[in-house]
Amino acid sequence: MNNLNELIKNEIINQKLQQFKDSFTENFSLPQLNEKELAKMIDHTLLKPDATEKEIIQFCEEAKQFDFASVCVNPCWVDLCFNQLKETNVKVCTVIGFPLGANHTTTKIQEAETAISDGAEEIDMVINLGKLKSKNFDFVFSEIEKISHIAKSSLTLSKVIIETCLLTDEEKIIASILSKEAGAEFVKTSTGFSKGGATVYDVALMKFAVEDKIKVKASGGVRSKEDALKMIAAGASRIGTSSGVKIIRGENSAAGY
């Protein structure tokens, strides 16, 4: 942790933020992706609390049809989705400590272990935002490291949700660095259940902070193909959205996530 403390010293973080601001521009050239390429960057997401079994099954059928990277569902649906998708290339992703991140670490560990046992191949964990804002960086690092270790031990991909809309720019950089150093494969912008979602600025900032050592997932408010392409241009390698079908079809969506 001593080396990590050096990476997140105030002066280092402030310097990184200034370097980013000096270089940041929103004038990205949008990538030219065909439907199949774009679909493989989308986590087809259905996290609403009142989703029914019928909706989840239909959702999996959509994922098969469009060959999305994964379906992202609440933990209670992991085993159902696994059985629906086990003969396909679509992964099953679920959320841990969702949406607040304030669960006890032991609870998050048990939730991750159960989800992986049920068939989850990717897990998206929400950090403890209160601990981060209290500058208890040892706690945040340790929790991410424990979940990431469980994931790696089971060949499961781990993503860390930092809920950017609730953080300062400095905290976004610190959370991204903690995620990278703790062994996660992705740092993710948002749950989609707070007061804001992904922005081009935040995706680019997170990409800058992790120095291409891990990937960035943009989620929350990505409702059109143009939205998705902008996030990818800013540095996102994965898009979390409930609007995946409409995005691939070139339509706009009013969905919240």
C-alpha positions as CSV (number, residue, x, y, z in Angstrom):
1,M,0.0,0.0,0.0
2,N,3.0,2.3,0.5
3,N,3.6,2.6,-3.3
4,L,-0.1,3.2,-3.8
5,N,-0.1,6.0,-1.3
6,E,2.5,7.7,-3.4
7,L,0.3,7.4,-6.5
8,I,-2.7,9.1,-4.8
9,K,-0.9,11.9,-3.0
10,N,-2.7,15.2,-3.4
11,E,0.0,16.8,-5.4
12,I,0.2,13.8,-7.8
13,I,-3.6,13.7,-8.3
14,N,-3.8,17.5,-8.8
15,Q,-0.9,17.3,-11.3
16,K,-2.7,14.4,-13.2
17,L,-6.0,16.3,-13.3
18,Q,-4.3,19.4,-14.7
19,Q,-2.5,17.4,-17.3
20,F,-5.8,15.9,-18.3
21,K,-7.6,19.2,-18.5
22,D,-4.8,20.7,-20.6
23,S,-5.2,17.8,-23.1
24,F,-8.9,17.1,-23.1
25,T,-11.1,17.8,-26.0
26,E,-14.6,16.6,-26.9
27,N,-13.8,16.8,-30.6
28,F,-13.4,13.1,-31.0
29,S,-13.6,11.3,-34.4
30,L,-16.3,8.8,-34.0
31,P,-15.2,5.2,-34.7
32,Q,-16.6,3.4,-37.7
33,L,-18.1,0.2,-36.3
34,N,-20.5,-2.2,-38.0
35,E,-23.4,-3.6,-36.1
36,K,-21.6,-6.8,-35.1
37,E,-18.6,-4.9,-33.8
38,L,-20.7,-2.5,-31.8
39,A,-22.9,-5.2,-30.3
40,K,-19.8,-7.0,-29.0
41,M,-19.0,-3.9,-26.9
42,I,-22.5,-3.8,-25.3
43,D,-23.5,-5.2,-21.9
44,H,-27.3,-5.7,-22.6
45,T,-28.6,-4.5,-19.3
46,L,-31.9,-5.2,-17.3
47,L,-31.5,-4.1,-13.7
48,K,-35.0,-2.7,-12.9
49,P,-36.3,-4.2,-9.6
50,D,-39.6,-5.3,-11.1
51,A,-38.3,-7.2,-14.1
52,T,-40.2,-10.5,-14.4
53,E,-38.9,-14.0,-15.4
54,K,-40.6,-13.6,-18.8
55,E,-38.8,-10.3,-19.4
56,I,-35.5,-11.8,-18.4
57,I,-36.0,-14.7,-20.9
58,Q,-37.0,-12.3,-23.7
59,F,-34.0,-10.2,-22.8
60,C,-31.7,-13.2,-23.2
61,E,-33.3,-14.0,-26.6
62,E,-32.4,-10.4,-27.7
63,A,-28.8,-11.0,-26.5
64,K,-28.6,-14.1,-28.6
65,Q,-30.1,-12.4,-31.6
66,F,-27.7,-9.5,-31.6
67,D,-24.7,-11.3,-30.0
68,F,-24.1,-8.8,-27.3
69,A,-21.0,-9.1,-25.1
70,S,-23.1,-10.0,-22.1
71,V,-26.4,-9.7,-20.3
72,C,-26.2,-7.7,-17.1
73,V,-28.9,-8.7,-14.6
74,N,-29.5,-8.6,-10.8
75,P,-28.0,-11.6,-9.0
76,C,-31.3,-13.5,-8.5
77,W,-31.5,-14.0,-12.3
78,V,-27.9,-15.2,-12.9
79,D,-28.7,-19.0,-12.9
80,L,-31.7,-18.5,-15.3
81,C,-29.6,-16.4,-17.7
82,F,-26.7,-18.9,-17.5
83,N,-29.1,-21.7,-18.6
84,Q,-30.6,-19.6,-21.3
85,L,-27.2,-18.6,-22.7
86,K,-24.8,-21.5,-22.0
87,E,-24.8,-22.6,-25.7
88,T,-23.9,-19.1,-26.9
89,N,-21.0,-16.6,-26.7
90,V,-23.0,-14.2,-24.6
91,K,-21.6,-13.9,-21.1
92,V,-23.7,-13.5,-17.9
93,C,-22.8,-10.4,-16.0
94,T,-24.2,-9.4,-12.6
95,V,-23.9,-6.6,-10.1
96,I,-22.4,-6.7,-6.5
97,G,-23.3,-4.3,-3.7
98,F,-25.8,-2.7,-6.1
99,P,-26.7,0.1,-6.3
100,L,-25.4,1.9,-3.2
101,G,-22.1,0.1,-2.6
102,A,-22.6,0.4,1.2
103,N,-23.0,-3.3,2.0
104,H,-20.6,-4.9,4.4
105,T,-17.5,-6.2,2.6
106,T,-18.4,-9.8,3.8
107,T,-21.8,-9.4,2.2
108,K,-20.2,-8.3,-1.1
109,I,-17.8,-11.3,-1.0
110,Q,-20.6,-13.7,-0.4
111,E,-22.7,-12.1,-3.1
112,A,-19.8,-12.4,-5.6
113,E,-19.1,-16.0,-4.7
114,T,-22.8,-17.0,-5.0
115,A,-23.1,-15.2,-8.4
116,I,-20.0,-16.9,-9.8
117,S,-21.3,-20.3,-8.5
118,D,-24.6,-19.6,-10.3
119,G,-22.8,-19.0,-13.6
120,A,-21.8,-15.3,-13.6
121,E,-18.7,-14.7,-15.9
122,E,-18.5,-11.0,-15.2
123,I,-19.2,-9.0,-12.0
124,D,-19.7,-5.3,-11.6
125,M,-19.1,-4.2,-8.1
126,V,-20.0,-0.8,-6.6
127,I,-17.4,0.7,-4.4
128,N,-18.1,2.1,-0.9
129,L,-18.5,5.7,-1.8
130,G,-18.7,6.9,1.8
131,K,-15.4,5.3,2.6
132,L,-13.8,6.9,-0.5
133,K,-15.1,10.3,0.4
134,S,-13.8,9.8,3.9
135,K,-10.4,9.3,2.4
136,N,-10.3,5.7,3.8
137,F,-8.5,4.6,0.7
138,D,-7.0,1.5,2.4
139,F,-10.6,0.2,2.9
140,V,-11.7,0.9,-0.7
141,F,-8.5,-0.7,-2.1
142,S,-8.8,-3.8,0.1
143,E,-12.5,-4.3,-0.8
144,I,-11.8,-4.1,-4.5
145,E,-8.8,-6.4,-4.2
146,K,-10.8,-9.0,-2.4
147,I,-13.6,-9.1,-5.0
148,S,-11.1,-9.0,-7.8
149,H,-9.2,-11.9,-6.4
150,I,-12.3,-14.0,-6.1
151,A,-13.2,-13.1,-9.7
152,K,-9.7,-13.9,-11.0
153,S,-9.6,-17.3,-9.1
154,S,-12.8,-18.3,-11.1
155,L,-11.7,-16.8,-14.4
156,T,-14.4,-14.1,-14.0
157,L,-14.1,-10.6,-15.2
158,S,-14.3,-7.9,-12.6
159,K,-15.5,-4.3,-13.1
160,V,-15.6,-1.6,-10.5
161,I,-18.4,1.0,-10.5
162,I,-17.3,4.3,-9.0
163,E,-20.5,6.3,-9.5
164,T,-18.9,9.4,-11.1
165,C,-21.8,11.7,-10.6
166,L,-21.2,11.7,-6.8
167,L,-17.4,12.2,-7.0
168,T,-15.1,15.2,-7.6
169,D,-12.7,14.9,-10.4
170,E,-9.9,14.2,-7.9
171,E,-12.0,11.4,-6.4
172,K,-12.7,9.9,-9.9
173,I,-8.9,9.7,-10.5
174,I,-8.2,8.2,-7.1
175,A,-11.1,5.6,-7.5
176,S,-9.8,4.7,-11.0
177,I,-6.2,4.2,-9.7
178,L,-7.4,2.1,-6.8
179,S,-9.4,-0.1,-9.1
180,K,-6.3,-0.5,-11.4
181,E,-3.9,-1.3,-8.5
182,A,-6.4,-3.7,-6.8
183,G,-6.5,-5.9,-9.9
184,A,-9.8,-5.1,-11.5
185,E,-10.1,-5.5,-15.3
186,F,-12.5,-2.5,-15.7
187,V,-13.4,0.7,-14.0
188,K,-17.1,1.7,-14.7
189,T,-18.7,5.1,-14.6
190,S,-22.1,4.5,-13.1
191,T,-24.9,2.4,-11.7
192,G,-27.5,4.2,-13.7
193,F,-29.5,4.5,-10.5
194,S,-28.1,7.8,-9.1
195,K,-28.5,11.4,-10.3
196,G,-26.3,11.0,-13.4
197,G,-24.7,8.6,-15.8
198,A,-21.8,8.4,-18.1
199,T,-20.3,11.5,-19.7
200,V,-17.6,11.8,-22.4
201,Y,-15.5,13.8,-20.0
202,D,-15.6,11.2,-17.2
203,V,-14.8,8.3,-19.5
204,A,-11.8,10.2,-20.9
205,L,-10.7,11.2,-17.4
206,M,-10.9,7.6,-16.2
207,K,-9.1,6.3,-19.3
208,F,-6.3,8.9,-18.6
209,A,-6.1,7.9,-14.9
210,V,-5.7,4.2,-15.5
211,E,-3.1,4.8,-18.2
212,D,-4.5,2.0,-20.5
213,K,-3.6,-0.6,-17.9
214,I,-7.2,-1.6,-17.5
215,K,-10.4,-0.8,-19.5
216,V,-13.3,1.6,-19.0
217,K,-17.0,0.8,-19.1
218,A,-19.5,3.6,-19.7
219,S,-23.0,3.1,-18.3
220,G,-26.0,5.2,-17.5
221,G,-27.8,7.3,-20.1
222,V,-26.3,5.8,-23.2
223,R,-29.5,5.7,-25.3
224,S,-28.4,6.1,-29.0
225,K,-25.8,4.9,-31.4
226,E,-24.2,8.3,-31.4
227,D,-24.1,8.2,-27.5
228,A,-22.3,4.9,-27.7
229,L,-19.9,5.9,-30.3
230,K,-19.0,9.0,-28.4
231,M,-18.2,7.0,-25.3
232,I,-16.1,4.6,-27.3
233,A,-14.2,7.5,-28.9
234,A,-13.6,8.9,-25.4
235,G,-12.0,5.6,-24.3
236,A,-14.8,3.1,-23.3
237,S,-14.2,-0.5,-24.2
238,R,-17.7,-1.6,-23.0
239,I,-21.1,0.1,-22.9
240,G,-23.7,-0.8,-20.3
241,T,-27.2,0.1,-21.5
242,S,-30.8,-1.2,-21.5
243,S,-31.1,0.4,-25.0
244,G,-28.8,-2.0,-26.8
245,V,-31.4,-3.2,-29.4
246,K,-32.4,0.3,-30.3
247,I,-28.7,1.4,-30.5
248,I,-27.9,-1.4,-32.9
249,R,-31.0,-0.5,-35.0
250,G,-30.0,3.2,-35.0
251,E,-33.0,4.3,-33.0
252,N,-33.1,6.6,-29.9
253,S,-34.4,5.4,-26.6
254,A,-36.0,7.1,-23.6
255,A,-34.8,4.4,-21.2
256,G,-33.2,5.6,-18.0
257,Y,-30.2,3.2,-18.0
